[in-house]
Amino acid sequence: MSEADFRSLYRRLRDQARHEADPQRGALGHLTPERVLAAAGEVRRGRTVSLAAPIETTPGPDNPEPARHTMTASAQRADDDERGLRFARDRFAMNVHGDADSHLDALCHVMFDGELYGGVPASSVTPDGAGALTLDLVRDGIVGRGVLLDIPRLRGVPWLDPGDQVTAGDLSAAEAAQEVTAGPGDLLFVRVGHRRRRRSLGAWDTARARAGLHPTAVTVVAERRVAALGSDGNNDTAPSTVAGVPFPVHVLAVNALGVHLMDWLDLEELAAACAQLGRWHFLCVVAPLRLPAATGCPVNPIAVL
């Protein structure tokens, strides 16, 4: 895709969002209280499934700077006879927007041509934190109907290989095959099989090669008025399909449409559960951390089947 064609698509989606989406909350404006209530009716079995991968603390080719976990107090003290009360304590430090751990992107995460979503100046993000469109927008959580589209299942393969692209046609075909359609306010999850491939073949440098969505697939997200988008990759393909734009799906989804992204999820257990039930929609609960000035955070979405 040429940069000129990409920019034309960007302007079209941006202008569409300015007419349809909430100028402060982005696509979350499609997730009305009525749709949240309807989503609660999706529960059939009462089974809960995590959509997050375990946070990793050891370096790897896709995670050279992993999260750091240190114990600040433990049971190991030579001068203690183990009587009385004690507390174990620990501390975590994490590079939120890495290439391995499950996380949520706030609307202030993606700057394009000097602007954030809705034309907010990129200068509102400073070394002290973001001043607009921060994680605080989702402090009350994101709760709605989740829809899983399983692209490897559609193609009859265990996973998509690095560099492969999910097209708009793939999304529509998966909807037809799974007898489900994403709609206004839905939380759309697209499985590319990244976690299964990683467990089978080992980690690799995903910054250089990964499966993801083709930029034109974001037109489906816009047409369906999806509230949030998640994948077991980072939603973008590598190498990029657009010359001069490394993360075109992030630009189109977050910056143009105001859609919160969830990257590097683990959709394997959910895909198996949905296939077993023959039902690809469910209640989904996303509870981000309360970090008011942050551009994102680790996240553990929960599907309730």
N, C-alpha and C positions, 0 to 999 in steps of 0.2 A: 504494500500500500504506500503510495507516495505521500510525502509530507503535505502536499497541497490537498490531496483527497482527504487526508486525516483532518486537516484544519477545517475543511468544509463540513465534515461530519461533526466535528467538535462544535462549530458555530450553530449547526442545526439542533443538536441535542441541548446545548446551553440555552438557546432561545426557547426551546420547548419547555425546559425546566422553569424558566422565568415566568412562563404563563401558567404552569400546572403545579409546581412544587412550592413548598413553604420557603420564603426568602431567608428565614432564620434557621429552620430545622431540616431543610432539604427534603428528600424523598420520605423522611419519617412523617411528613404531613399526610401521606397517603394512608398511614396506619392509624385509623380513627378508633375511638373507643368502641364503636359498633363492630369494627373488624376484630378488635381484640376479644370482645365477647364471643363473636362467632368462632374465633380460633380455639377458644376454650372447649367448644363442642367437638373438636377434632380428636379428643382423647377417647380411646376405645379400650386399651388394655391396662393403662396405668403404668406402663413400663417406661423408665427413663434411660436415656442414652446420652453419654457425653460426646460432643463433637470436637473435643480438643485433644491434641497429642500431649503426652507428658513433657514437661519442661526439661530440657537436657542441660547438664552441667559439664559435659566433657566435650572437648573440641572435635570437630569433624570437618570434612571438605565443604559442607554446606553451612557450617556453624563455627567459624574460627574464633569467635568471641562469645562463648556460651554464657548462659546465666551463671552467676556465682552464688553459691549457697554456703554460708558459714554458720557454725554453731557459736553463739555467744555465751551459752551456758549449757552444760550437759551433766551427766551423772558421774563423770570422771574427775574426782577430786581426792587427792591422796590423804588430805587431812579430814576427811568426812567419814563418819561411821554409818552413814545412810539413815540415821534417825531424823525425824521431824520433816517439815515441809520444804520442798525445793521445786523449782520450775526449770524446765528445759526451754531454751530460747534460741532463736536463729534469725538470720538476716538474708534477704535476697537482693541481688542487683541484676538487672536485665537490660539488654539492648532490645527494646520493644520491636522495632521494625527490621528484624533480621530475616534470615532465609530458612528458618527451621521451626521456631516456636509459634504456636497459634496466637494470633493477636487481632485486635480490632483497630482499624484506621479511622480516626476522627476526621471531620471535614476540613480541619486546618492542616492536615498532613500533606496535601498535594498542592503545590504552587505551580501555576502555568502562566507564562507571559506576565509575571508580576502580580498575579491575582490568585485569590482563593475562590471557592464557590461563591456565587452571587456577586462577583465583582469586588469582594472585600480585599483591600490591599494586602499583599504578601508581607509588607512591613509590620503588620500587626503581630507577626510571629517574631519574637525577640529572644535573646539569650536567657531571659528570665521566664520564658514561657509564651504560650499563645494568648492573644487577647480577644479572639473571636472564634466562633465555630469549633470550640474545644470539646474535649471529652465530656464536659459538663452538660452538653446537649442530651446525653443519654444517661444522665445520673439516675433516672427512674427506670432504666432498663429498656430493652426492646423485646416486646412480647407480641407474637402474632402467629399466623399460620406459616409453617415452614414447608417448603417444597424441595424435594431432592430430585435432580435430573442426573442419571447415571450414564455418562457418555461411553465408558468402556463396555458396559452392558449392552448399550445400543449397537456398538460396533462388533460385539462378540470377541473382545480381547480382555485380558486381565487389567491392563492399564494403558494409558497413552504414553508413547515414548517422548523423551525430551525434545522440544521443538515442535511437537504436534499442536495443532490449533483446533479449538472448538468453535465452530461457525454458528451463525444464526440458524442455518438449516439444521445443524445438529441439535440445537436446543428445541426447535419446533418438532423435529422427528422424535426426540426423547419424550416430549410431552405426549405425542400421539401414541407411542409404543407403551408408555406407562399409564396412559389414560388419566392424565392429570394436566392441568393448565395453571401456570402461575398467573396471579391476578393482582389487582391493586392492594398495596399494603403487605404483600407476602414477603417472607424472607426466603430468598432463592439460594439454594446450595447446588453447586455444580461439581460432581465428582470426576476427576481425571485419573484417579488411581495412583496418585503420587506416593501415598504411604505404603500401599501394597508393594509397589516397585522398590521402594527404599528398603523395606524389610526383606524382600527377596534377593535383591542384588547389592545392597549396601548403599551408603550415602554417596553423593557426587556433588560437584560444584554447580548448584542450581542457579547461581548468578549468571552462568554462561549458557546453561541449557535446561529448559523446563517446559512442560506442557502447560497450556493456558488457553484463555479465550482470544479469539481474533477480535480486533476492535469493532468490526461490524456486528458481532454478537451482542454488543451493548445496546444496539437498537431494540432488541427483544426486551431487555431490561426496561428501557424507556417506554416502549409500547405497552408493556404489562403494568407499568407504574409500580414496580417492585420497590419495597422500602429499604431492603438491605441485601447485599450479595456476598456469598461466601464460597470458598473453594478449598480443596485439600492441596492445591498449589498456592501461588500468590496471585491468582487470577490472570496475570500477564504471562504471555509466552516469551521465552528467551531462546535464541536471539529475537529481538523485537521485530515485529512485522512492519514497522514504520521507520523510515530513515529519519534520523535526527530526533526521535522521541523514544526513549528507552522503555517507558512504562505507559503505553497508550491507553490501556484499559483503566488504569488508575486515574489518568487524566480525564477520560470520558465519564467514568462512573462517579468519582469523588468530586472532581473540580467542575465538570459540566452539569451533571445531574443531581449532585448532592446526595449520593448514595453511600452510606457507610459500608466499608469493605471488611470482610473477615478473611485473613490469609492463613495458609498453612494449617488448616483444620485436619482432623482425622475423621473421614466419613465411612470407614470400612464397616464398623459395627452397625451404623445406621443403615447403610446400603443392604447389608445382610438381613436386618430386621424388616426393612420395608419390602424386600423381595419375598421374605417368608410370609408376611401378612398380605402381600399383593396390594399394598396401599402406600403411596409415595408422598402423602401429606400428613402433617402432624402439628401439634402445638409446639412452639419453640420459645424458649426463654433465654435471653442473653442479659447478663447482669455485669456490666463493666465496673471497674474500680472507680471510686470517687477521687479523681485526680483533676481538679477543675481547670488547670491551665495546660493539660497534656495533649499531645497529638495522637495518642493511642495508648493501649494497655493490653497485657495478656488477657485472654478471654476463654471462658469455658461454656460455650452454648450447650443447652440441654434440650434434647428432643423428648417430648412426652407422647408416647404412642398409645 
